[in-house]
């Protein structure tokens, strides 16, 4: 399955976000919180997963998005 550009963008920018980061991201994506929730729920249903964390893993394993580069350890 290949995702369209808007779904891939949503996965890259939204799925891994913490709750407080999500509120800011909703404004930058131009989506209402309800629309954002519906779109993520649709992607989770397509992937057959129950959490955003599982969705991110599924998306990377199945080539929907590229993995994030490793973050350096804080020193």
GIGISUL-V837046 format. One record per residue. N is the residue number from 0. RES is the residue in one letter. D_LAST is the distance of its C-alpha to the last C-alpha in Angstrom with 1 decimal. Layout:
# GIGISUL-V837046
N|RES|D_LAST, N|RES|D_LAST
This chain:
# GIGISUL-V837046
0|X|40.1, 1|X|38.8, 2|X|37.4, 3|X|38.5, 4|X|36.1, 5|X|35.9, 6|X|35.0, 7|X|32.3, 8|X|30.8, 9|X|31.0, 10|X|29.2, 11|X|26.3, 12|X|25.9, 13|X|27.0, 14|X|26.8, 15|X|23.0, 16|X|22.8, 17|X|22.4, 18|X|25.6, 19|X|24.6, 20|X|23.4, 21|X|26.6, 22|X|28.8, 23|X|27.4, 24|X|27.7, 25|X|31.3, 26|X|32.3, 27|X|30.7, 28|X|32.5, 29|X|35.8, 30|X|36.4, 31|X|37.5, 32|X|35.6, 33|X|38.6, 34|X|38.7, 35|X|35.1, 36|X|35.6, 37|X|38.7, 38|X|37.2, 39|X|34.2, 40|X|36.8, 41|X|38.9, 42|X|36.1, 43|X|35.3, 44|X|39.1, 45|X|39.3, 46|X|36.5, 47|X|37.9, 48|X|34.8, 49|X|34.3, 50|X|30.7, 51|X|28.6, 52|X|26.0, 53|X|28.9, 54|X|30.0, 55|X|26.8, 56|X|27.0, 57|X|30.7, 58|X|30.3, 59|X|27.9, 60|X|30.1, 61|X|33.2, 62|X|32.1, 63|X|32.4, 64|X|29.1, 65|X|26.5, 66|X|23.3, 67|X|20.1, 68|X|17.9, 69|X|14.9, 70|X|11.9, 71|X|8.7, 72|X|6.2, 73|X|3.8, 74|X|0.0
